[in-house]
Amino acid sequence: MVSVYFPYALGLMTFVGIRGGRVLLALYALQMEAPTAMIGLLAATFSVPPMLFAYKVGQLTDRFGSRWTLLVGIIGASVGVLVPFFHPGVPSLFVAAFLNGIAFTFFNVSMQNAVGQLSTPETRVKNFANLSLVISTAQFVAPVLIGFAIDHAGANRSCLFVTLAGAIPILMLMLRGDGLPRGSGKAAAKGGGLREMLSDPAVRRILAISSLMMTGYDLYFFYMPVHLHGIGYSASAIGVMLGIFSGAGLLVRTILPWLIKRFSVERVLVYSFYIGAAGFFMMPMFRDAWVLGAISFVFGLAMSVGQPITMALSFTNATDGRSGAAMGLRQMVNHGTRVAGPLVFGFVGTVLGGFGVFWINALMLAWGGFAVKSGRMGEPGS
């Protein structure tokens, strides 16, 4: 059996490719002068596969183990961005976005489940926080690298960089993947299933809060570049700004177990929602790089605590042998919201401009803070 550091290493390298691919496709679309509504539609396309397939991928992970589903995700992330490389154009960007979403679904559900299985109740929150640190590191590195790659090599050639990012994790899985937790070898039992999981009020509350947090997180990654591009920032500067956001996530996740112990799960989530709402409210009001960088940093601190908390809670609430399905259900609901969000806000941006997009997002996050207070969600390490 491998240690929990093995999926961490896979995640670091693979998420550079997955997140880098998303930033690349968004900036590629902006260079093609795609309208705001088109950017929103592209953002939604990334989330269609997780919305449709995450629960089923979770069941596959429970049955067959993580090794092969992780491999499908890594290969998909490497191959998808070759579509616009060979066939430049807006339609190719949407094909690549859909393939990126499929890759993300297989890899992320399997990786989260593997980390949960390699943890004990005492180490679960810490290990999920560390996984989020790994993802934050990749998200810090990827936008910066992609921004500079586009400025110096062009968006088309940058597709090759994303493809090459998958070579090492594929080799790692081939050599050591047999040490990952194995599946049950049995198909999911008929009856109950999804309906049974959704009948638990704590599960429904976790899903609602998780989807709100992740929607705000993703919308920043798509609409902050639109705002910065519109006020004259270069691709490199946009990449650095997104890196600041992810760097803040890296910082806050190092102390997340202490924050939960000191303030409780509910208070940490409430503060993160309210601070995030304030950040979205202020973003379109400024043009200065230092001010926007500071806002992005504080916003990153606030929005980066929800993912590890809801991962740990979802795994803890899963019944025996169905942890993969539980992680898949979380992603299915998250991405259902994330499909609708970019579509709605893309058209809001077309009608009301950037201020409307950011301020409606602020209201959404503020509502999330109130929603957290409606009841307890359980303890992530119990």
Residue pairs with C-beta under 8 A, 6 or more apart in sequence:
1 118
1 179
1 180
1 181
2 118
2 176
2 179
2 180
3 118
4 115
4 118
4 119
4 127
4 130
6 172
6 176
6 179
6 180
7 66
7 70
7 111
7 114
7 115
7 118
7 131
7 180
8 115
8 130
8 131
8 134
9 169
9 172
10 70
10 74
10 111
10 169
10 172
10 173
11 111
11 131
11 134
11 135
11 138
12 134
12 137
12 138
13 138
13 165
13 166
13 168
13 169
14 73
14 74
14 77
14 107
14 138
14 165
14 166
14 169
15 134
15 135
15 138
15 139
15 142
16 138
16 141
16 142
16 145
16 165
17 74
17 77
17 78
17 142
17 162
17 163
17 165
17 166
18 77
18 100
18 103
18 104
18 107
19 138
19 139
19 142
19 143
20 142
20 143
20 145
20 146
20 161
20 162
20 165
21 77
21 80
21 81
21 96
21 100
21 162
22 46
22 97
22 100
22 221
23 142
23 143
23 146
23 147
23 221
23 225
23 239
23 242
24 81
24 146
24 149
24 150
24 155
24 158
24 159
24 162
25 42
25 81
25 84
25 93
25 96
25 97
25 100
26 39
26 42
26 43
26 221
26 222
26 225
27 146
27 147
27 150
27 155
27 225
27 235
27 238
28 84
28 93
28 150
28 155
28 156
29 38
29 39
29 42
29 90
29 93
30 39
30 225
30 226
30 229
31 150
31 155
32 89
32 90
32 93
34 42
34 90
35 350
36 226
36 346
36 349
36 350
37 346
37 347
37 349
37 350
38 90
38 346
39 222
39 223
39 226
39 342
39 346
40 222
40 342
40 343
40 344
40 345
40 346
40 347
40 349
41 94
41 342
41 343
41 346
42 93
42 94
42 97
42 222
42 342
43 218
43 219
43 222
43 338
43 342
43 346
44 338
44 339
44 340
44 341
44 342
44 343
44 346
45 94
45 97
45 98
45 101
46 97
46 98
46 100
46 101
46 104
46 338
47 101
47 218
47 334
47 335
47 336
47 338
47 339
47 342
48 98
48 101
48 335
48 339
49 98
49 101
49 102
49 104
49 105
49 335
50 101
50 104
50 105
50 108
50 331
50 332
50 334
50 335
51 332
51 335
51 336
51 338
51 339
52 332
53 102
53 105
54 105
54 109
54 328
54 329
54 330
54 331
54 332
54 335
55 194
55 325
55 328
55 329
55 332
56 328
57 69
57 105
57 106
57 109
57 110
57 324
57 328
58 109
58 113
58 324
58 325
58 326
58 327
58 328
58 329
58 331
59 188
59 324
59 325
59 328
60 69
60 324
61 69
61 109
61 110
61 113
61 183
61 324
61 327
61 328
62 113
62 183
62 184
62 188
62 321
62 322
62 323
62 324
62 325
63 183
63 184
63 185
63 186
63 187
63 188
64 183
64 185
65 180
65 181
65 182
65 183
66 110
66 111
66 113
66 114
66 117
66 180
66 181
67 173
67 177
67 178
67 180
69 106
69 107
69 109
69 110
70 106
70 107
70 110
70 111
70 114
70 173
70 177
70 180
71 170
71 173
71 177
72 103
72 106
72 107
73 103
73 104
73 105
73 106
73 107
73 108
73 110
74 103
74 107
74 166
74 169
74 170
74 173
75 103
75 166
75 170
76 99
76 100
76 102
76 103
76 106
76 107
77 100
77 103
77 104
77 107
77 162
77 165
77 166
78 162
78 163
78 164
78 165
78 166
78 167
78 170
79 99
79 163
80 95
80 96
80 97
80 98
80 99
80 100
80 102
80 103
81 96
81 100
81 159
81 162
81 163
82 159
82 163
83 92
83 95
83 96
83 99
84 92
84 93
84 95
84 96
84 156
84 159
85 156
85 157
85 159
85 160
85 163
88 156
101 335
105 331
108 331
109 324
109 327
109 328
109 331
110 324
111 131
112 128
112 131
112 311
112 315
112 327
113 181
113 315
113 323
113 324
113 327
114 180
114 181
115 127
115 128
115 131
116 124
116 127
116 128
116 311
116 312
116 315
116 323
116 327
117 181
117 323
118 127
118 181
119 127
119 128
121 316
121 381
121 382
122 381
124 312
124 315
124 316
124 380
124 381
125 256
125 257
125 260
125 308
125 309
125 312
125 380
125 381
126 257
128 308
128 309
128 311
128 312
128 315
128 380
129 253
129 254
129 256
129 257
129 308
130 253
131 308
131 311
132 249
132 253
132 256
132 304
132 307
132 308
132 311
133 250
133 253
133 254
135 307
136 246
136 247
136 249
136 250
136 253
136 304
137 246
137 250
139 242
139 246
139 249
140 243
140 246
140 247
140 249
140 250
141 243
143 238
143 239
143 240
143 242
143 243
143 246
144 239
144 240
144 242
144 243
145 161
145 239
146 158
146 161
146 162
146 239
147 234
147 235
147 236
147 237
147 238
147 239
147 240
147 242
148 235
148 236
148 239
149 157
149 158
149 161
150 158
150 235
151 234
151 235
151 236
153 161
184 321
188 322
188 325
193 325
194 329
197 203
197 322
197 325
197 326
197 329
198 204
198 329
200 317
201 375
202 317
202 375
202 376
202 377
202 378
203 314
203 317
203 329
205 371
205 374
205 375
205 377
206 310
206 313
206 314
206 317
206 330
206 377
206 378
207 329
207 330
207 333
207 334
208 333
208 371
209 269
209 306
209 310
209 368
209 371
209 372
209 377
210 306
210 307
210 310
210 314
210 330
210 333
210 334
211 333
211 334
211 336
211 337
211 338
212 273
212 337
212 364
212 365
212 367
212 368
212 371
213 269
213 272
213 273
213 303
213 306
213 307
213 310
213 368
214 306
214 307
214 334
214 337
214 338
215 334
215 337
215 338
215 341
215 364
216 276
216 280
216 303
216 361
216 364
216 365
216 368
217 303
217 304
217 306
217 307
218 338
218 341
218 342
219 341
219 342
219 345
219 357
219 361
220 245
220 280
220 296
220 299
220 303
221 242
221 245
222 342
223 345
223 349
223 354
223 357
223 358
223 361
224 238
224 241
224 242
224 245
224 283
224 296
225 238
225 242
226 349
226 354
227 283
227 284
227 354
227 358
228 237
228 238
228 241
228 292
229 238
230 354
231 287
233 241
233 289
237 289
241 289
241 292
241 293
241 296
242 296
244 293
244 296
244 297
244 300
245 296
245 297
245 299
245 300
246 300
247 297
247 300
248 296
248 297
248 298
248 299
248 300
248 301
248 304
249 300
249 301
249 303
249 304
250 304
251 301
252 259
252 300
252 301
252 304
252 305
253 304
253 305
253 308
256 268
256 305
256 308
256 309
259 268
259 305
260 268
260 309
260 380
263 271
265 309
265 313
265 377
265 379
265 380
266 372
266 373
266 376
266 377
268 305
268 309
269 305
269 306
269 309
269 369
269 372
270 369
270 372
270 373
271 302
272 302
272 303
272 305
272 306
273 302
273 365
273 366
273 368
273 369
273 372
274 302
274 365
274 366
274 369
275 298
275 299
275 301
275 302
276 299
276 302
276 303
276 365
277 362
277 363
277 364
277 365
277 366
277 369
278 362
279 295
279 296
279 298
279 299
279 302
279 303
279 362
280 299
280 358
280 359
280 361
280 362
280 365
281 358
281 359
281 362
282 295
283 292
283 295
283 299
283 358
284 354
284 355
284 357
284 358
284 359
286 292
286 295
309 380
310 330
311 327
311 330
312 380
312 381
313 377
313 378
313 380
314 326
314 327
314 329
314 330
315 323
315 326
315 327
316 378
316 379
316 380
316 381
316 382
317 326
317 378
318 325
318 326
318 327
345 357
345 360
345 361
348 356
348 357
348 360
349 356
349 357
